[in-house]
Amino acid sequence: MFTEEDYNLINKEFEGLRLASLKRCADQEQYELVLKAFDFANEAHKGVRRRSGEPYILHPISVSKIVVQEIGLGCKSICAALLHDVVEDTDYTVEDIRRLFGDKIASLVDGLTKIKTALDNDSKNETKSIQAENFKRILLTLNDDVRIVLIKLADRLHNMRTIQFMPDYKRDKILSETMYIFIPLAYRLGLYSIKSEMENIWLQYREPDAYAEIEDKLDEVMKERSDSIEKFIEPINEALVAAHFKVRILKRLKTPYSIWKKMETKHIPFEQIYDIYAVRIIFEAKQGISEADQCSQIKNLITDKYYIKPDRTRDWITNHKSNGYEALHITIMGPGGNWIEVQIRSERMDAIAERGVAAHWLYKRGNDAKEESDREIDIWLKHVREILENPDANALQFLDDFHKELITSDIYVFTPKGESKSMIKGATALDFAYSIHSHIGNKAIAAKVNQKLQPLSYVLSSGDQIEIITSETGKPKRAWLDFLKTNKAKNMVMDALKDDTKNNIKEGMILLKNKLEEHKVSVQNRVLKKLLDYYKITSGKEELYNKIGMGIIDLSDIEKALKTNAERRNVQMWGVKLLSPIINLGKIDKKQDYELKENIDDGTISFVTAECCSPIPGDKVVGFIGDEGRVIIHKKSCPVATNIAAKEGDRIVSVKWSKHYMMSYLARISVNGIDRVGVINELTRVISLVLGVNMRKIFIETHDEIFEGYIDLYVHTTDDLDKLIKDLNRIKGVESVKRIDINANETK
């Protein structure tokens, strides 16, 4: 039961939502509908608490606040957010919601209920990922009403804000889903603040030490540079006021996640990230002059005062991003020799940058002339629908295609008449042909790109002008699928080839059956698994039959394929390496911590380490139950682990390291510094003789009196590695030693 304190807390939290709703509701009737939705949800969740111990109704209230304050949606979305868990968690039905609140709110709640049901479904299936199938159903809601996805993003953001109350296995699943789907989705819908907050929470739990270290360094930067930033802003503000611009000038620090990501991808320390500080100038647009011209005027006023770094100018106004983002970014040399990024935006641009697609709708309603600002979002949603409309895509491939669509940048190309078209980065001339019309794509034989003849596989660049050459005798070829990038084009080719495919599959089944009978083997799932693995088929047995029927697979080596150990499929899927024999694990309770331990007596270990990230004892790790019942461990920040957990969250198992480790694990450190006689010898001496660590590989190169490279070595735990790094950093001339990904690009 709730206490008086609980009821006071509920009323206090709803008061904030009530005031925010007053501003977004069009009239008294809408406002009263919000009050009615709260009363209904409050009664439905009465007496129920979250894992944190707080009354459950605080969650729908918080989601509704995000919907109205951070995304900017209106009455129906606020009501749907308040009611989003009622159908799933109580005895009320969608029809009850429809009767009380109308069709639209009921439709939004129904879509949100289906998403929640899908995400919470941890059913196990041997042949395909239930979670991927569920995500497929979730993303189909984009075809119904994008507000469902916006409200779901608000729901996910609040779950991330309270993730500390979840058990480990659930937390890993939520974090992985968020990184793989919801963060890219927030980006493509233009919700930058939501995207950034979810990224930072992800980093805080996936790499807590790195997060804490970056936070501490950012605090130092704020203390050191705060005064110099103020001095940097002062003359800019004076110049803008003198030019009669009404502006707000904001300071912001780069987020911990964006800093960590740059450190990881570029293998550089914190000190080598120069755009930590940014200044944002938001101006009230003047009448009678375009916003783009006003941005240029402000840029000129700034560059009259400071030196600009020309290669760091980003014009997102002339070619705004696919999620509708518009701004002019320039990088300026500030006081103290620090580069500072300056972002120039109008108030309209700033609203769209903060609230994304919702702001597009608001501006469109207020001014019909703003319809053009919706164009890129509409184009992207069209891309998404092309993926959704492919009925033959299996769930895992679908999810990969959708993820690829989320993270892919766009380019801008032109028709012969000068009409601009947006294409995904990496698109070919044939993709362009199909974007015009299916008939043009099907009959295409070549292309002229910038007046020069090119093959259909030619990869387009921004600014290219393309003319497609067709022939009445031309027809789609299966080889086109190898280089096409857009799902629309692939689907059109597959549709054209569908009749051929059916015949090929039928022929392939007969050929395979006959070939297996020669070896006295029947067509069974176990046999098909071996063949799928051996021939590297990823999308199922129909692809195998099809390739056999086409003659791509001739089955001449089928005897070798049949002898292949099915273990290889597990290795391919999970990216693992087998360090030693694996003990028989038996049944694993996913809700209990599974201990990662060694048995020195018989040389067995209770887990498999993933080769993609090479975790060592002491790393923050997540476990997955593999196809053979083995626990495979990845670093929590490993992209492969994120991918697997997002698609197959039912395989996650909470793991913990044993206290004692005798086996050695491979790790890589990068080293650089001032070259001097004997420095490399001293490095290897400390590693081998002083610390007793075995080295597997050394790559060092010198240039301009600088040395840099990497060393692969065997350690027992992260504590051993940390001590080694600390000792190496004490060597004279050594500038930096740090652990890097074992699969990082090697210096050449």
N, C-alpha and C positions, 0 to 999 in steps of 0.2 A: 504494500500500500504506500501511497505517497504521503509525505509529511507536509506540514504548513510551509516549511522551507522550500520543498519541491514546488509547491503551487506558486509561491512568490517568485521563484526562479523562472518558471514557465511564463508567468505574466510579464516579468521584466524583459525576457528575451523577445516575446511577441510584441511588446510595445515598440521596440526598435523596428521590427518588420512592419508594424501597422503604420508608423510614420513614413517609412520608405514607400509603402504601397500607396499612400495618399497622393504622392507626387506622380506615380505612374498610372493610376487609374483615371480613366477618361471622365467618369461621372460617379455620382453617389451609388448608383446601382452596381457598378463594378466593384466599388469599395466594399459594399455590403456583401458581395459575393466572396471576397477574400475573407471577411470576418466569419462568414458561414462555413467556408472551407476549413478555417482554423478550428472552429468549434467542433466540427464533425471529426477532424483528424485527432483533436485533443481527446475527445470522448472515445474514439476507436482505439487509441494507444494508451488509454488510462491504466495506470498500475504497472506498465511495462517499462523496463529499464534497459539501457545499452550496457555493453561490457564495462564501460567506464563507471557504471553505477548511476549515471544521470538519467532522468526521465527520458524515454525514447522520443517523445514529441520534440525535444530540443534539436534532434537531427533534422526532421523536416523543416523546422523553423530556420535552422542555419542554412539548409539548401536553398530555401526560398529567399533568404537574404542575399545569397550569392547571385541567384537568378535576377533579382531586381537591382541590386547595388553594383555588382561587378560585371554582369553581362548586359543588363539594361532591358530585360524583357518585361512584358506587361501583365495585366490582370489574369488572363487564362493560364499563363505559364506559372505565375505565383501560386494560383490555386492547385495546379497539377503538381507542383513541387511539394506543397503541403500534404497532398493526398497520395504521393507517389508510392508509399509503402502500405497503404491501407488494404488494397486488394490482395497483395501477397501475404501479409502478416495477420490479417483478421478475417472474419467471416463475411465481410462485405464483398460484393461483386462489382464488376464493371457496369452492369446494368443498374445497380444501386447508384453509382456515381452518375451515370447518364440521366437517370430520373431526377436526381437532385441538382446537378450542375450543367447538364446539357451535353450535346454530342461532342463538341470540340474538346472540352476538358476530359471527358470520358475517353476519347481517342488518345489523348496525350498520356493519361494514366495507364491505359492499356498497353501502349508502347513501352512505357517505363517498366511496367510489371513484367513484360516479356523479356526485357533486357536483364532485370534482376534475377528472374528465374533461370535464364540461360547462364549467367555468370556464376550462379551458385550451384549449378549442376556439375558435380564432380564424378559422374558415372564413368566407369572404366570400360573401354572397348578395345579389343585386340587389334582391329584392322584399321581404325581411323580415329582421329581425335574428336571426342565429343565436344571439347571446349572450342575447337576451331569451328565445328558445325554451329555451336551456339553463337559465336562471334558473327558468323555469316548471317544468322537471323537478326542479330543486333543491328548490323550495318544496313540491312534491308530497310530499317526504319528511316534511313535517309531519303528513301523514295516516298515516304508518307509525309513527314513533317520534320524539318531539320531542328525544330524546337525540342523534339524528344531528345536528340543528341546533345543539345545545349544544356538541357536540364540534367541529363545524365552526367555531363562534364561537371556541373555544379555538385551533384551527388558524389562523384568520385573525388572532387577536390576536398569536400568535407570529410570523406572517409580517410583521405591522405592526412588531413590535419589531425585526425584522432587515431592514427595508425598504431600509436604506441600501446593501445589497449588490446590489439589483436594478438593471437598466438603466432609463433614464428612461421609455421607452414602457411597460414592464411596471409600473413604479412608479405611473405615472399611472392605468393600468387598475385596479390594486389599490386605490389611494386612492379612486377614484370609486365602485367597487363597494362599498367599505366604507362610504362616506358615504351612499350611496343605499339600500342594503339592510341591511348587517350592523349598523351603528350603531342605526338604528331598531329592528331586530330584537332587539338586546341590551336596548334600553330596554323594549320590550314584554314581554320575558321577565324583566324586573326585574333585569338584570345591570348595575347602575349603575357599578360600578368598571371593568368591562370597557368599557362604553360611553364613559366619560370618558377612559380611557386611549387608546382608538382615536381619539376626537375630538382629543385633544391631539397625537397623532402626525400626524393629518391636517393640523392647523394648522401644525405644525412644518415640514412639507414643502410645503404649499400657500402659506403666507404666512410664510416664515421670519423676515423682518424684524419683522413684527407680533408673532410668537411670542416672539422674543428681547427685544423692547421690553417686552412684558407680563411676562415672566419677571423682568426686571431691576426693574420697578416692584413686583412682588410681593415680591421680596427686600427692597426698601426698606420696604414696608408691614410685613413681619415684624419688621424691626429696630425700626421706630418704635412698633408697637402691641403687641409681645409682652408687655411688662410690664403695659400697661393691660388686656389680655385676662386675664392672671393675676389682677389685682385685681378684674376683673369677675366671674370665676368663684368667687373665694374666699368671698364672703358667700352665694352660691347653694349651694355645697357644704356650708357650715355649716348652712344652713337645711334642706337635704335630709337630712343626717345626724341633725339634731335631730328630724326627722319620721320617723326610722327607715327611710329609703329606702337601699337598697344600690345605688350608682350608679357608673358610669364616665363621666367627663366628658372629651370629646375636643375639640381645636381643629382646625379645617380652614380652608384658604383656598379661595376660589372657583377653579375650574380656568381655565387660560389660554384654552381654547376658549370656555367660557361667558362669560368677560369680553369676548373678541373679538366673539362673536356679539351680545352686548348693545350693544357700541359700534357695530357695523355696523348693526343693525336700528333702534336708537334715535338714531343719529348723535350720540353723546355721547362726550366724552373719558374716559379712565381715571378721572380725578379725580371724575367725577360718578356713579361706580358705588359705592353706599353699602353694599352687602351683601357686601363682599369677604371679610370674616371671618365664620365661623359656628362655633357651639358646639353639640356634640351630646351630649345627656344620655341614656345608656342605663341603664335600671333593671332590677333583678331583680324580677319581678312578685310581689306579695304574694298569698297565698291568700285567697279569700273576697270579693274586690272586683275588679270588671272592670278590664282594662288601660286602657280609655278613661277611667274615673273616676280612675285613678291618674295618667294624663297630665294631667288637669284639675287635680288636687291639686298636681302639680309646677308647672304653669303659675301657679297662684295664689300659691305660695310665691315664685316668681320676680318676679311683678308686685307683690308686697308690697315688693320691694326696688328695682325699676326701673320706669321709664315704658314702657308698651307702645304700639306703633303699631297701632291697631285694624284698619285696612284692610289690614294685611299678615299677618293671621292666616290660616293654611291648615290646615283640619281634614281630614286625609287618613285619619282613623279612622272617623268617621261615614260618609263617602263616600270609601272608599279608591280609589286609582287602578286603572285597568283592568289593570295588570300586577301587582296585588296589594299595591302599596306602601302601608304604613300608617305614619303619624307625625303628630304635632301640631307645626306650625311657627309660631313667633311671632317678631316683630322687636322688639328692645329697644334703648332708648337707652343706650349704654355710656359709660364714662369718656372724656373728650376729645371728646364730641359726635359719636361715630361710632355708626351703627346697626349692630347685631349680630343676625344670625338665630340663633335657638335652636331646635334640632330635638329633640323629646322622643319617645323610642322605648323600648319594652320590648325585652328580649333577643330575643324571638321576632320582633318587628317588624324589629329590626336584622339578624337573620339573613336574613330575606326580602328586605330592602333590598339586602343585599350579594350574596346568592346567588340571588335571584329564584325562578324556578319550581322549581329543585332543592330549595330550602329548603321550599317548600310540600309537596313529596313527603315530605321528612324528617319534618316536623311531623305530616303526615297519618298516617304510619306509626306515629309515637309516640303519637298521641292521636286517636282516631276523631272526637272533638268538633271537631277542626280542619278537618274536611271543608269547612266554609263558607269557609275561607280560600282554597280552590282555585276558588271559584265564578267570580271575575272572569277568571282565566286560562282556565278552561274556556269561558267566554262568548267571549273573544277568539279562542281556537283554533276555536271554532264559526264565528265570522265569517270566519276565514281559510279554513276548509273550504268555506264557501259560495262563495268566489271560485274555489277549486280545482275545484269541482264544475260549473263552467260550461264545457261542452265547446266552445262556439262562440267563446269569447274568443280574439282573436288575441294573440300573445305580448307585443307592446308594450303593448296595452291592459291585458292581464293584469298586467304588471309595474307599470304606473301604478296600477291598482286596488289591488294588494298594497301598494305603497308608501304610497298614501293611507290604507289600513287601518292600516298601521304607525304613522303619525304622527298619526292623528286621535284627539282626546280623546273621552271618553265623557260622556254626561249620564244622569241617572236620572229616570225618569218612572213614573207609576202607572196601573194599571188601575182601572176603576170600583170594584172590591172592595178596592183599596188595596195590591195586589201590586206590588212594585217591579220595574222592568225597566231593564236597561242598554241604551242606544242610542248610536250614534255621534253626535258633535256635528254639527248641521245636518240630522239626520233629520227627516222630515215625519210628519204624521198617517198617511199611507198606508204609510210604512215601518213604523210601529207596527202597523198593521192586518195587514200581511204577517208581522210577527214573531210575531203570535198564531197565525194559521193562513192557509194559502193561500186557503181558501174565503172567509174574512172579507175578505181583501184584494181578491179578484176581484169580490166583490159590494158593495164599499164605494162609497158615494155622497157621504158627508160625515162630519164628526166633531164631537163636542162636547169642547172643551178647557176645563177648569175651568168646566163648565156653560154655556159659550158656544159657539154654532154657528160652525164654522170650515170652510173648504174643505180637501180632502185634501192640498193643497200646503202647508198651514200648517206652519211650522218650529217644532219643539218646543224647549222650554227645560227645564232641570232643575226638578223639582218639579211639572210639569204632570200633571194627571189627565185621561186621554183615554177617551172612549167612541166607538166606531166605529158609524156608522149605515149599515146595509146595505139592499139591495133585491134581490129575486129576479130582477129584470130587469137589474140592474147587470152590467157586464162590463168587463174591462180595456180601456184605451184607449192607443194608441201615445203620445199626448201625456204620459202619466204618466212615461214614460222621461226626459222633460226635467227633472223635478224630484225624482224618487226618488234617494236617496243610498245606500241599502244594496244591496249586490250580491245579497243573498237576494231582496229585493223585485224588483229589476230582472230577475233570472233567472226568477222566477215569472211576471212580466208577459210576458217574451219567450217563455217556454214556451207561455203561453196564446195568444200571437199568432203562434206558429210557422207554423201552417197558412196564415194570412193572408200571412205573409212569403214563403212559398214561391210562392204565387200571384202576389204583387207582383213578386218577382224575375223570374219567368217572363214576366210582362206587360212589365216594364221592359226586359228584353233585346230583346223584339220591337219595342217602341216606339223604343228607341235605334237598333237596326239599321236600321229603316225611315227614321228621321230622318237618319242618316248617309248612307244611300244617296241621299237627295235632294240631298246635297252631294257625291255621287260619292266618298265616303270609306268605307273598310271598318273593321270593329272590330279594331283592333290595339292592342298594349300601349302603343305611343307615343301613340296617340289617347286611350286610357283614362287615361294619366298626365296628359295635359292637362286632361281632364274632371274627374278627381279633384281636381286642383289648383284649377281654376276654381270648382267647386262646393263646395270646402272639405270634401271627404270624407276622413276620416282612417283609416278601418278597412277599406278595400278596395272592389273593384268591386261586391261583392254589396250593400253599402250604397247604392252609386250606383243599381244596378238597382232596388232596393227603393223608394228615394225617387222614382224615375221612375214606377214602377208605382203608387205611392200618389198621385201627382199633386203631390207636394211640389216636385219639379223638373219644369218643364213643357217644357224644351228649346227654348223660343222664342228664346233667345239663344245657341243652340249654335254659330252661325257665329262669334260673338265669342269663345266659349270655345275654338274650334279655332284661332283666331289668337293665343291667349295664349302667350307665351313660357314654356316649361317652367322657365325660370330661377326663376320665382316660387315654385315648389314648394321649391326649394333654400333660398330666402330664408326661407320659412315654417318649414321644418324646423329650420334651423340658427340662425335669428335673426341674419342678417348684413346688412351694408350694403356695397355695392360702391363703393370709394373711387375707383378708376380701372381702366383695362383690365388684365386678368389675362394674364400670359404663359402660353404652353403649357408645362405642367409636365412632361409625359412621365411615365415610370414613377418612382414614389417609393419609396425604400427606407425602410421604417418603422423599421428598426433603426439608421439613421444620422441624425444631427442634420440637419434640413432648415433651410436658411438663409433667414431672412425678410429680403428685400432689396428695394431700389428700383432702377429703372433710370431715371435722370434724363433720359437722352437721348431715350427714346421714351415716357416717362410711364407705364411699366408697373410693377406690383409683383407679387411672387411669392406673395401671400397675400391673404386676405379677413379683415377684422376683424369680430368679432361685435358686433352692435348692443346686445345685452343687457348687456354689461359694458364695451364700448369700451376694449380694451387699447391701450396706447401703448408705443413702444419703451422697453425697460427693465423693463416689468412681467414678472412670472413668468407664463409662458403655456404652454398646451398646444394642439397642433394636431390637427385632424381632417381626413381626406380626405373631401370632400363628394361629392355625387352626380355632379357634373360633373368630378371629378378635381382640384378645387381644394383647397388647404389653407386651412382656416378656423381662426382662432385665437381663443381665449378666455383670460381670466385663469384661472389654476389654481383660484382659489377661487370661480369663477362657478358658481352652482347649475345653470344650463343645461348647462354643460360636464360637471358631475358626472352629470347626468341622461343625457346622450348617451353618456358613457364607460361608465356602468353598463350601458346597454342595447346599445351598439354599440362595445365595446372594440376590435374588430378595425379600426376606423377611426383609432385614435390614431396620431399620428406625433410623434416627438421634434423639437422646433424650437428654434432659437436666433436671436437678433436679429443683424442685421448691425451693424458698428461705426459706420457713417455713415448719418445720416438727414437728408434735406432737406425731406421732406414734413411737413405739420403734421397733428396728430391732436387731436380734440376731447376735452377733459377738463372736469370740473366741480369747483369748490372751494366749500366752505361758509365763510362769514365771519360773525362776530358780535363785538360789543364795546359799548363805551359810546358813545352817540350824542353827537356834538359838531359844531359848525359846521365844514363843510369836510372831514370824515373820508371821505365817499364820494368826493369829488373827488380826495382824496389817494390813495385806493385805485386809482382808474382811471388817475390820472396815473402812478403807479409801474408799473402793468401795461403801459400803452400807450407812454408816453414813455421811461421809464427802462429798462424791460426789453424794449421793442419787441414785446410779445405782442399778437396780435389777439384781441379779444373778440367773441363771437357774441351773448351774451345776458346781461343783468344783472337780477336780481330782488332788491331790498332793501326791507325794511319796518322801521319803527321803532315802538316802543311803550314807554311808561314809561322813557324815556331810554336804551333799549337798541335797537341795530339788529341785524338778522340777515337772512340770505338766501344767495344763491348766485350764482356767476359762471361762465358757460361760456366757455372760451377755447381757443385752438389752440396746442399746444406740439409740439416735435420729439421729446423724450424725457422720461423720468421725472426725469432730472438737471435739465433745464430747469424742470420743475414743482416739484421740491424747492427749487431756488434761489428761484423766485418765491414759494413759501409762506414761506420763511425771511425774505425781504425784507418781505413784507406783514405778518408778525408783529411787525416792528420799528416799525410805524406806531403812533403814540400813540393809545390808546383801543381798539386792536384786541385782543380777548381770545383769539380762536382762528381759525386758518385751517387747513383740512385738505381733502384730496381726498375726494370722495364719489362714489358710483355715479351715473353720468349719468342713470340711470332712477329715481333715488330720488324719493320723493314730493315734489313741489315745494311750497314754502311758499305758503300762500294767505292 
